[in-house]
Amino acid sequence: MKAFAFSFFNADVAWRYLPDILTGMWVTLQLGVAVAVSGLALGFVLAVLRALHLRALNVAIICFADILRALPPLVVIMVLFFAFPYINLAMSAFAATWLSLTLVLAAFAEEIFWAGILSVPRGQAEAARATGLGWLQTMLHVVMPQAIRLTVAPLTNRVIAITKSTALGSVVGLSEVLNNAQSASSNAGNATPLTLGAIACLAIFIPVVLLGRWVETRFRWKS
């Protein structure tokens, strides 16, 4: 038991590397929020554009969604970070990770929003158009509010899953919390920084899970 405590709960090591863990925690938090906001916004816009039923546009959106949902996020990050410099589009580790996860989340969000749109009875849109509302007004004020309400649960779960993938940024040198914890553990020859990293992840993502549960409860359909 004493050896276990020394290896995983060493106070001296924890205090020495706590600043590194807090720095990484801040990077992870910033990245997670940025990915959630931009990914959901892009997915929403793509779903609305798909509702225009323009064949060429729909094919492009469907291909985008299918390809990004099929590719592992790690592959997308590595392509953006390592391959894009060859076409003069170099980006930082933070930017590559943010853009990659944003595109992946947008692909899933678009399909979820689209399923929500299809779940709204067509009569709702037809009735709105009959009152004089334009197509965009009908989408934004009648169809999408109902579609979003129907998709809260799957969207919440997908956001949580994608934001936890911020740890993949470590493969391109992003100083997020788990990367910093692993580096600190190697330098110290002690696993205590990894324990700190795990605690930091819990501190970040448990509130996200609780918020997601509250959102699901708040917006679920009531019979």
N, C-alpha and C positions, 0 to 999 in steps of 0.2 A: 504493500500500500504506500509506503514511503517513497519507493522508487517511482510509482505511478504519479504521485503528487509532484515529485521533482521534475518528471518529464513533461507533464501536461499542465501543471498549475504552479509553475515556478514564479514567485512574486518578483524576484529580481529581474528575470528575463522579461516578464510581462511589462514591468515598468519601463525597461530600457527600450522596448520596441512598440510601446503603446502609441507614440506619435505617428509611426509608420502605418499602423493599423487604422488610426483615425483619418489619416490622409487618404488612404485607400477607400475607406468607408464613404468619405465625402465624394470621391470620384464615382463610386458605384451608385450612390444616391442620385447624383446629377445625371448620370448616364441613363439610369432606369426611368427617371421622370421624363427626360428628353425623348427616349424611345417610345414610351407610352403615349405621350401627347402627339408626337409627329406621326407615329404609326397608325393610331386611331383616326387622326385627321385625314391622312392620305387614303386609308381604307374607306372612310365615309365618302370622300370625293369620288373615288373610283366607282363605288356602288351607285352613286347618283348618276354619274356619267353612263354607267352601264344601262341604267333605266331609260336612257334616250333611245335604246334599241337601234343604234347605228351599227351596221354589220361589221365594218372594218374596225371600229373602235371597240366593239364587244369582243372581237377575236383577239385584239391586242391585250385587253384587260384580262381575258380568260387565260391567255398564254402566260402573262405576267404572274397571275395568281397561282397557276398550276406549277410553273417552274420554281417559283420562290417557296412554295409549300413543299415541293419535293426535295429541294436542296437542303442539306444540313446547314444551319447557320454558320458553323465553323468554316465550311467551304466558302461561303459568301464573304466572310471576313477576310480570309486569306487571299481570295481573288482580288478584292478591292485594295488590300494593303500591299500585296506583293506584285500583282500583275498590272494594275493600273498605272504605276510609275513608268512602264514601258510605252504608254501612250500619253505621257506628260500629264497625268492626273494623279500625282502623288498626294497622299493625305496622311494626317497624323493617325496614331493608333486610336485615339478617342473618336475622331471623325469616321474612320473606317468601321469601327465597331458600332457607332451610332447609326450610320447609314445602313449597314448590313442588317442590323436588328430591326430598324425602322421598316425596311423593305419587306422583311419576313413577316413582321406583325401586320403590315398593311395588306399583304396577300391574304392572310387568314381573316383579318377584319373585313376585307371586301367581301369575301365569301359569306361571312356571318351576316353582315348587313344585307347582302343580296338575298339571303334566305329569309331574313326578316321582311324585306320588301315583298317578296313573293307570298309571304304568309298573310299580308294585309289584303282583305277582300277587294277585288277590283271595283266593286260598287262604291267603296269609299272615295276612290279617286274620281270616278265618274260623277258622283254626287257633287264633289268639290268643283269639278270643271263646269258642271251645270249651273253653279252659283256665280260663275264669272271669274273664278280664279285661273291664273295661267298655269302652265305645266310646272314651272319652277316653284311657284307659290304652293301648288298642290303637294309637290314632293316635300318641301321644307316644313309646311304647316299641318299637313294631314297625314301623309304616308309615313315619312321618316320618324315622327314622334312615336307612332305606333310600332314601327319596325324596331326602333331602338329599345323600346320597352320589352319587346319579345326576345331581344338578343342580349340582354344585360348579362345573364348567367354565363353563356359561352364566351362572350367578350371578356368578362372578368377573369375567367380561368385562363384564357389565352394570354392576356396581358401579364398575369402572374408568371406563367411559364416562360414567356419571352424575356421579361425583365430579369429573371434569374439567370438567363444566358449571358448576362453582362460579364460573367466570369470567363467567358470564352475570349474576351479581349486580352487575356494574359498571353495568348499565343503570339500576339503581335507587340508585346511589350507594354501593354496598358497597365498602369500602376493602380489597378483596382484592388479591392480589399483582399481577395484570396491570393492574388499574385504577390502583394506585399507580405502577406502572412507566410507564404511559402518561402520567399526569399529570406525573410527574417528567421524562419525556422532553420534554414540551411546555414545561415551565418552564425546562429547561436548554437547549433548542434543540439537543439532542444525543440520539442513539439509545442511548447506553450504558445508561441505566436499563432499556430494553427488553431489552438483553442480560442484565442482572442478573435481570430478571423471568423470562426464558426459563431461565436457570440455576436459579432458585428453583423453577420448575415441575418441572424435571428432578429436582431434589433431593427434591421431594415425591412425584412420581408414579413414578419408577423403582423405589423400594422397594416401592410398591404393586403394580407389575407383577411384580416378582420374588416378592413374597409370594403373589400370585395363582398364579404358575407353580408355586411350592412346594406350595400348597394343592391344586392340580389333581393334581400328582404324588402327594401324600400320600394323597388320598382316591379316586383312580381305582380302578376295579375291576381286580383282577388275575386273569388267567386261570390 
